[in-house]
Amino acid sequence: MRLDKFLKVSRLIKRRTLAKEVSDQGRIQINGKEAKASSTVKVGDELTIRLGQRQVTAKVERIQETSRKDEAAEMYTIIKEEKVGSSEA
C-alpha cells in the first residue's frame, strides 16, 4: 500500500494530501530510509514521522484498504513518541 494512503487509513495523519506533503518534505522514514508518498508500506515496517515538535515511531501491524475509526489504531503499534525541539541551549 502507498505510504500516503496507509497514513490516512490508519489515521496517523488525518488527510491524504497532508500525508503526501509531509512525506514529500522528507519528514517520514520507513525502516530508517527517507520515504516519499508513493513508497510501499508492508507489515513489519517501522515508520518514523516528524510532525511539528513531535517524532512518532510506529510499527505497521496490518494493512487494510479501509478502516473504521475504532479499527484504525489496530493497524499500527506506537513504539516511541518523543518531543524534538530546536531549543537546545
Phi, psi and omega in degrees: 000144177297147181302312183297323178291318179300316181299322179287310183298321180280351180065024170292324172230134191292322184240143182294324179296321178293320178300320179294315179300312182299316181290322179290342176274001177078024183260010178230137176237144172245119181052041176084359179248138180302138185237145174261170181301329183273358179299148182270133178253133179235161176300134180098345178293151177248120181258133173243119186240126177257113180237109180060238181265009181245149171233123183245132174247124183228146177257132180285120181260330187202147177246127177223145179290324178220160176205148173280164183304317182286342178270338188302319183293342178281352181281346182210163174236128177284121179270317185207141175222122184219156175274135173236129183219163178261015183265046178264120184260000000 
